[in-house]
Amino acid sequence: MFIKRTLGIAMLTASLVSPATAHHGWSWAEQEQTQLSGTITNVQMAPPHPSLDVEAEDGTWRVELGNPRNTAKAGFDENAASPGDSITAVGNRSQDKSEKRMKAVRVTIEGKTYDIYPERIEKQ
């Protein structure tokens, strides 16, 4: 009985976690990198990864940063950005064009650059 219950709980947990974690990779993003400029309207540092809401010419974008370890390694912390700061983000946007979402590899905020995924930055 205990083994069946444990296995059942493990299967339920896996089914709940898998869809939620699937978008944290790169498969949802375009191969080609793009640049986005605007003004930060919200900073979210909570897990699973930090993100920024950015008001650009074409609306509000969600700019996802790296996992907490990569983001911290780049020097980006809770004091790195605030609403009202100007930002230029380089990264891979969502393949779904109706979605204004980008996975950033580099962000420059008020003149300070944070290379979140330096190995993924395309040479210009």
Secondary structure, 3 states (H helix, E strand, C coil): CHHHHHHHHHHHHHHHHHHHHHCCCCCCECCCCEEEEEEEEEEECCCCCCEEEEEECCEEEEEECCCHHHHHHCCCCCCCCCCCCEEEEEEEEECCCCCCEEEEEEEEECCEEEECCHHHCCCC
